[in-house]
Amino acid sequence: MLGFYDYTVVLTYISLFISVGGMMFTMNGHFKLAVTCLALSGLCDMFDGKIARTKKNRTEDEKRFGIQIDSLCDIVCFGVAPALLCYRLGMRSLIGIFILMIYVLAGLIRLAFFNVMEERRQDETDENRKYYQGLPITSAAIALPIVFMLSPILRRDFLVTLHAVVLTIGILFITNFKLKKPKNATLAVLVTIVAIAVLKLFHVG
């Protein structure tokens, strides 16, 4: 079979499986389940890199495969899936569709750029990356569940907020700035916030 099969890519594949399920839920109007899938995909992505780095004897081909497969999954999980969800949530005007196109394209550009720079970085050093260049595409797994949770409060302003958030995130994907990678304590806070947002969805509904 083509590819490399070891435990370092398991979470990446699980993330993709969940995301595909989320897109199916989106198409059938089960938006709360779709948002939950987005959050779970983000959770998987949060830890797949940490797991991959525990395998110290990876070959150069395995490392490069890991970089490519992670980004390919990311464009589906945090690019296409959120765009489909936002479209079904109401971003169906010409402006909304255009914003979603920009969002997915920006995510694709960011991931391709990351792949090139990460391969170069790994050729030069074995140190862990300390900064993101631009906003990580997985930010959608944090922002969208929170916006969706706030929809009962936002009411008529929900769609306006959704448009603004998606456009802002998309622009930040390709904006050249350094963002320090969050430490474990920060990650724990982010996971807690998203978990509360998801639980709140089902409590409200």
Summary of the structure (lengths in Angstrom):
residues: 205
radius of gyration: 17.1
end to end distance: 44.9
largest distance: 54.2
contacts: 637
relative contact order: 0.14
helix: 79%
strand: 3%
